[in-house]
Amino acid sequence: MAVKKQKSPDPLDLPFEDGLKKLEIIVEEMERDELPLEDLLKHYEEGIQLAKGCQEKLQSAELKIKKLQPNINGEDELADEKSVEL
């Protein structure tokens, strides 16, 4: 019977903290200088995807924060998207 190789979750689907932790682990493994070139390349590719996913999540969070603007009463409310600088 063939064993299915379990695919790791898409880095863009991971929660920010999980993606960052996994990225840290990859960097530590790569810094040990014990991996063959092929594995280093796989780690590098995965790390790039994780970094991209984390960056997108940070940008999304930043945009949400920028959208929250105090109103006349000092309460936060969502601002019109057109008034928020990206």
C-alpha distances in whole Angstrom, upper triangle without the diagonal:
4,6,9,13,15,18,22,24,27,30,32,31,31,34,37,37,33,33,36,35,32,34,36,33,32,36,36,33,34,37,36,36,33,30,30,31,28,27,31,30,27,29,32,31,29,33,34,32,33,37,37,36,38,41,40,40,43,45,44,46,49,49,49,52,54,54,55,59,62,64,68,67,65,62,59,58,55,57,57,54,57,59,56,56,53
4,6,9,12,15,18,21,23,26,29,28,28,32,34,34,30,30,33,32,29,31,33,30,29,32,33,30,31,34,33,33,30,27,27,28,24,24,27,27,24,26,29,27,26,29,31,29,30,33,34,32,35,38,37,37,40,42,41,43,46,46,46,49,51,51,52,56,59,61,65,65,62,59,56,55,53,54,54,52,54,56,53,53,50
4,6,9,12,15,18,21,23,26,25,25,28,31,31,27,27,30,28,25,27,29,27,26,29,30,27,28,32,31,31,28,25,25,26,23,21,25,25,21,23,26,25,23,26,28,26,27,30,31,29,32,35,34,34,37,39,38,40,43,44,43,46,48,48,50,53,56,58,62,62,59,56,53,52,50,52,52,49,52,54,51,50,47
4,6,9,12,15,17,20,23,21,22,25,28,28,24,24,27,26,23,25,27,25,24,27,28,25,27,30,30,30,28,25,24,25,22,20,24,23,19,21,24,22,20,24,26,23,24,27,28,26,29,31,31,31,34,36,35,36,39,40,40,42,45,45,46,50,53,55,59,58,56,53,50,49,46,48,48,45,48,50,47,47,43
4,6,9,12,15,17,20,19,19,23,25,25,22,21,24,23,20,22,24,21,20,24,25,22,23,27,26,26,24,21,21,22,18,17,20,19,16,17,20,19,17,20,22,20,21,24,25,23,26,28,28,28,31,33,33,34,37,38,38,40,42,43,44,48,51,53,57,56,54,51,48,47,45,46,46,44,46,48,45,44,41
4,6,9,12,15,17,16,16,19,22,22,18,18,21,20,17,19,22,19,19,22,23,21,22,26,26,26,25,22,22,23,20,18,20,20,16,17,20,18,16,19,21,18,18,22,23,21,23,26,26,25,28,30,30,31,34,35,35,37,39,39,41,44,47,50,53,53,51,48,44,44,41,43,43,41,43,45,42,42,38
4,6,9,11,14,13,14,17,19,20,16,16,19,18,15,17,20,18,17,20,22,20,21,24,25,25,24,21,21,21,18,16,18,17,14,15,17,15,12,16,17,15,15,19,19,17,20,23,22,22,25,27,26,28,31,32,32,34,36,36,38,42,45,47,51,50,48,45,42,41,39,40,40,37,40,42,39,38,35
4,7,8,11,11,10,14,16,16,13,12,15,15,11,14,16,15,14,18,19,17,19,22,23,24,22,20,21,21,18,16,17,17,13,13,15,13,10,13,15,12,12,16,16,14,16,20,19,19,22,24,24,25,28,29,29,31,33,34,35,39,42,44,48,48,45,42,39,38,36,38,38,35,38,39,36,36,32
4,6,8,7,7,11,13,14,11,10,14,14,12,14,17,16,15,18,20,19,21,24,25,26,25,22,24,23,21,18,19,18,15,15,16,14,11,13,15,11,11,14,15,12,14,17,17,16,19,21,20,22,25,25,25,28,30,30,32,35,38,41,44,44,42,39,35,35,32,34,35,32,34,36,33,33,29
4,5,5,7,11,12,14,12,10,14,15,12,13,17,17,15,18,21,20,20,24,25,26,26,23,24,23,21,18,19,18,14,14,15,12,10,12,12,9,9,12,12,9,12,15,14,14,17,18,18,20,22,23,23,26,28,28,30,33,36,39,43,43,40,37,34,33,30,32,32,29,32,33,30,30,26
4,5,5,9,9,11,9,7,10,12,9,10,13,14,13,15,18,18,18,21,23,24,24,22,23,22,20,18,18,16,14,13,13,11,8,9,9,6,5,9,8,6,8,11,11,11,14,16,16,17,20,21,21,23,25,26,28,31,34,37,41,41,38,36,32,31,29,30,31,28,30,31,28,28,24
4,6,8,9,12,11,8,11,14,12,12,16,17,16,18,21,21,21,24,26,27,28,25,26,25,23,21,21,19,17,16,16,13,11,12,11,7,7,9,8,5,8,10,8,9,12,13,13,14,17,18,18,21,22,23,25,28,32,34,38,38,35,33,29,28,26,27,27,24,27,28,25,24,21
4,7,9,12,10,9,12,14,13,14,17,18,18,20,22,22,23,26,28,29,29,27,28,27,25,23,23,22,19,18,18,16,13,14,14,11,10,12,11,8,10,13,11,10,14,15,14,15,18,19,19,21,23,23,25,29,32,34,38,38,35,32,29,28,26,27,28,25,28,29,26,26,23
4,6,8,6,6,9,11,10,11,14,15,15,18,20,20,21,23,25,27,27,25,27,26,25,22,22,21,18,17,18,16,13,13,14,11,9,11,12,8,9,12,12,10,13,15,14,15,18,19,19,21,23,24,25,29,31,34,38,37,35,32,29,28,26,28,29,26,29,30,27,27,24
4,6,5,6,9,10,11,12,14,16,17,18,20,21,23,24,26,28,29,27,29,29,27,25,24,24,21,19,20,19,15,15,16,13,10,12,13,9,8,12,11,9,11,14,13,12,16,17,17,18,21,22,22,26,28,31,35,34,32,29,26,25,24,26,27,25,28,29,25,25,23
4,6,5,6,9,10,10,12,14,15,16,18,20,21,23,25,27,28,26,29,28,27,24,23,23,21,18,18,18,15,13,14,12,9,10,11,8,6,9,9,7,8,11,11,11,13,16,15,16,19,20,21,24,27,30,34,33,30,28,25,25,23,25,26,24,27,27,24,23,21
4,5,5,6,9,10,11,12,14,15,17,19,20,21,23,26,26,25,28,28,27,24,23,23,21,18,19,19,16,14,16,15,11,12,13,11,8,12,13,10,11,15,15,13,16,18,18,18,21,23,23,26,29,32,35,34,31,29,26,27,25,27,29,27,30,30,26,26,24
4,5,5,6,8,10,11,12,14,15,17,18,20,22,24,24,23,25,26,24,21,21,21,19,16,17,17,14,13,15,13,10,11,13,11,9,13,14,12,13,17,17,16,19,21,21,21,24,26,26,30,32,35,38,38,35,32,29,30,28,30,32,29,32,33,29,29,26
4,5,5,6,9,10,11,12,14,15,16,18,20,22,23,21,24,23,22,19,18,18,16,13,14,14,10,9,11,9,6,8,10,8,6,10,11,10,12,15,15,15,18,20,20,21,24,25,26,29,32,35,39,38,35,33,30,30,28,30,31,28,31,31,28,27,24
4,5,5,6,9,10,11,12,14,15,16,19,21,22,21,24,23,23,20,18,19,17,14,14,15,12,10,11,11,7,8,11,9,7,10,12,11,11,15,16,15,17,20,20,21,23,25,26,29,31,35,38,38,35,33,29,30,28,30,31,29,31,31,27,27,24
4,5,5,6,9,10,11,13,14,15,17,20,20,20,23,23,22,19,18,19,17,14,15,16,13,11,14,13,10,11,14,13,10,14,16,14,15,18,19,18,20,23,23,24,26,28,29,32,34,37,41,40,37,35,32,33,31,33,34,32,35,35,31,30,27
4,5,5,6,9,10,11,12,14,16,18,18,17,20,20,19,16,15,16,14,11,12,13,10,8,12,11,8,10,13,12,11,14,16,15,16,19,20,20,22,25,25,26,28,30,31,34,36,40,43,43,40,37,34,35,33,35,36,33,36,36,32,32,28
4,5,5,6,9,10,11,12,15,16,18,16,19,18,18,15,13,14,13,9,10,11,8,6,9,9,6,7,11,11,9,12,15,14,15,18,19,19,21,23,24,25,27,29,30,33,36,39,43,43,39,37,34,34,33,34,35,32,34,35,31,30,26
4,5,5,6,9,10,11,13,15,17,16,19,19,19,16,14,16,15,11,12,14,12,9,12,13,10,10,14,14,12,14,17,17,17,20,21,21,22,25,26,26,28,31,31,34,37,40,44,43,40,38,35,36,34,35,37,34,36,36,33,31,28
4,5,5,6,9,10,11,14,14,13,17,17,17,14,13,15,14,10,12,14,11,10,13,14,11,13,16,16,15,17,20,19,20,23,24,24,26,28,29,29,32,34,34,37,40,43,47,46,43,41,38,39,37,38,40,37,39,40,36,35,32
4,5,5,6,9,10,12,13,11,14,14,14,11,9,11,10,6,8,10,8,7,10,12,10,11,14,15,14,17,19,19,20,23,24,24,26,28,29,30,32,34,35,38,41,44,48,48,44,42,39,40,38,39,40,37,39,39,36,34,31
4,5,5,6,9,11,12,12,15,14,15,12,10,12,12,8,9,12,11,8,11,13,11,11,15,16,15,17,20,20,20,22,25,25,26,28,30,30,32,34,35,38,41,44,47,47,44,42,39,40,38,39,40,37,39,39,35,34,30
4,5,5,7,9,11,11,15,15,17,13,12,14,14,11,12,15,14,11,15,17,15,15,18,19,18,20,23,23,23,25,27,27,28,31,32,32,34,37,37,40,43,46,49,49,46,44,41,42,40,41,43,40,42,42,38,37,34
4,5,5,8,8,8,11,13,13,10,9,12,12,9,11,14,12,11,15,16,15,16,19,20,19,21,24,24,25,27,29,29,30,33,34,35,37,39,40,43,45,49,52,52,48,47,44,44,43,44,45,42,44,44,40,39,36
4,5,6,8,7,10,10,12,9,6,10,10,7,8,12,12,10,13,16,15,15,18,20,19,21,24,24,25,27,29,29,30,33,34,35,36,39,40,43,46,49,52,52,49,47,44,45,43,44,44,41,43,44,40,38,35
4,5,8,9,12,13,15,12,10,13,14,11,11,15,15,13,16,18,17,17,20,22,21,22,25,26,26,28,30,30,31,34,35,35,37,40,41,43,46,49,53,53,49,48,45,45,44,44,46,43,44,44,41,39,35
4,5,8,11,13,15,12,11,14,15,13,14,17,17,16,18,21,20,20,23,25,24,25,28,29,29,31,33,33,34,37,38,38,40,43,44,46,49,52,56,55,52,50,47,48,47,48,49,46,48,48,44,42,39
4,6,8,10,13,11,9,13,14,12,13,17,17,16,19,21,21,21,24,26,25,27,29,30,30,33,35,35,36,39,40,40,42,44,46,48,51,54,58,58,54,53,50,50,49,49,50,47,49,49,45,43,40
4,7,9,12,10,9,13,14,13,14,17,18,17,20,22,22,23,25,27,27,28,31,32,32,34,36,37,38,40,42,42,44,46,47,50,53,56,60,60,56,54,51,52,50,51,52,49,51,51,47,45,42
4,6,8,6,6,10,10,10,12,14,15,15,18,19,19,21,23,24,25,27,29,30,30,33,34,35,36,39,40,41,43,45,46,49,52,55,59,59,55,53,50,50,48,49,50,47,49,49,46,44,40
4,6,5,6,9,10,11,12,14,16,16,18,20,21,22,24,26,27,28,30,31,32,34,36,37,38,40,42,43,44,46,48,51,54,57,61,61,58,56,52,52,50,51,51,48,50,51,47,45,42
4,5,5,6,9,10,10,12,14,15,16,19,20,21,22,24,25,26,29,30,31,33,35,36,37,39,41,42,43,45,47,50,53,56,59,60,57,55,51,51,49,49,50,46,48,49,45,43,39
4,5,5,6,9,10,11,13,14,16,17,19,20,21,23,24,26,28,29,30,32,33,35,36,38,40,41,42,44,46,49,52,55,59,59,56,54,51,50,48,48,48,45,47,48,44,43,39
4,5,5,6,8,10,11,12,14,15,16,18,20,21,22,24,26,27,28,30,32,33,34,36,37,39,40,42,44,47,50,53,57,57,54,52,48,48,46,47,47,44,45,46,43,41,38
4,5,5,6,9,10,10,12,14,15,16,18,20,21,22,24,25,26,28,30,31,32,34,36,37,38,40,42,45,48,51,55,55,52,50,46,46,44,45,45,42,44,44,41,39,35
4,5,5,6,9,10,11,12,14,15,17,18,20,21,23,24,26,27,29,30,31,33,35,36,37,39,41,44,47,50,54,54,51,49,46,46,43,44,44,40,42,43,39,37,34
4,5,5,6,8,10,11,12,14,16,17,18,20,21,23,24,26,27,29,30,32,33,35,36,38,40,43,46,49,53,53,50,48,44,44,41,42,42,39,41,42,39,37,33
4,5,5,6,9,10,10,12,14,15,16,18,20,21,22,24,26,27,28,30,31,33,34,36,38,41,44,47,51,51,48,46,42,42,40,41,41,38,40,41,37,35,32
4,5,5,6,9,10,10,12,14,15,16,18,20,21,22,24,26,27,28,30,31,33,35,36,39,43,46,49,50,46,45,41,41,39,39,39,36,38,38,35,33,29
4,5,5,6,9,10,11,13,14,15,17,19,20,21,23,25,26,27,29,31,32,33,35,38,42,45,48,49,46,44,40,40,37,38,38,34,36,37,34,32,28
4,5,5,6,9,10,11,12,14,15,17,18,20,21,23,24,26,27,29,30,32,34,37,40,43,47,47,44,42,38,38,35,36,36,33,35,36,33,31,28
4,5,5,6,8,10,10,12,14,15,16,18,20,21,22,24,26,27,28,30,32,35,38,41,45,45,42,40,36,36,34,35,35,32,34,35,31,29,26
4,5,5,6,9,10,10,12,14,15,16,18,20,21,22,24,26,27,29,31,34,37,40,43,44,41,39,36,35,33,33,33,30,31,32,29,27,23
4,5,5,6,9,10,11,12,14,15,17,18,20,21,23,24,26,27,29,32,36,38,42,43,40,38,34,33,31,31,31,28,30,31,28,26,23
4,5,5,6,8,10,11,12,14,15,17,18,20,21,23,24,26,28,31,34,37,40,41,38,36,32,32,29,30,31,28,30,31,27,26,23
4,5,5,6,9,10,10,12,14,15,16,18,20,21,22,24,26,29,32,35,39,39,36,34,31,31,28,29,30,26,28,29,25,24,20
4,5,5,6,9,10,11,12,14,15,17,18,20,21,23,25,28,31,34,38,38,35,33,30,29,27,27,27,24,26,26,23,21,18
4,5,5,6,9,10,11,12,14,15,17,19,20,21,23,27,30,33,36,37,34,32,28,27,25,26,26,23,25,26,23,22,18
4,5,5,6,9,10,11,12,14,15,17,18,20,22,25,28,31,34,35,32,30,26,26,24,25,26,23,25,25,22,21,18
4,5,5,6,9,10,10,12,14,15,16,18,20,23,26,29,33,34,31,29,25,25,23,23,24,21,22,23,19,18,14
4,5,5,6,9,10,11,12,14,15,17,19,22,25,28,32,32,30,28,24,23,20,21,21,18,20,21,17,17,13
4,5,5,6,9,10,11,12,14,15,17,20,24,26,30,30,28,25,22,21,19,20,21,18,21,21,18,17,14
4,5,5,6,9,10,11,12,14,16,19,22,25,28,29,26,24,20,20,18,19,20,18,20,20,16,16,13
4,5,5,6,9,10,10,12,15,17,21,24,27,28,25,23,20,19,17,17,18,15,17,17,13,12,9
4,5,5,6,9,10,11,13,16,20,22,26,26,24,22,18,17,14,15,16,13,16,16,13,13,10
4,5,5,6,9,10,11,14,17,20,24,24,21,19,16,15,13,15,16,14,17,17,13,14,12
4,5,5,6,9,10,13,16,19,23,23,20,19,15,15,13,13,15,13,15,15,11,11,9
4,5,5,6,9,12,15,18,21,22,20,18,14,14,11,11,12,9,12,12,8,9,7
4,5,5,7,10,13,16,20,20,18,15,12,11,8,10,11,10,13,13,10,11,11
4,5,5,8,11,14,18,18,15,14,10,10,9,10,13,12,14,13,10,11,11
4,5,7,11,13,17,18,15,14,11,10,9,8,10,9,12,10,7,8,9
4,6,10,12,15,17,15,13,9,8,5,5,7,7,10,8,6,9,10
4,7,9,13,14,11,9,6,5,5,6,9,10,13,11,9,12,13
4,6,10,11,9,8,5,5,6,6,9,11,13,10,10,12,15
4,7,7,5,5,4,6,9,9,12,15,16,13,13,16,18
4,5,5,5,6,6,9,9,12,15,16,14,15,18,20
4,5,7,9,10,13,13,15,18,19,16,18,21,24
4,5,9,10,14,14,17,20,22,19,20,23,26
4,7,9,13,13,17,19,21,18,18,21,23
4,6,10,12,15,18,20,18,17,20,22
4,7,9,13,15,17,15,14,17,19
4,6,10,12,15,13,13,16,18
4,7,8,11,11,10,14,15
4,6,8,7,7,11,13
4,5,6,7,11,13
4,5,5,8,10
4,6,8,10
4,6,10
4,6
4
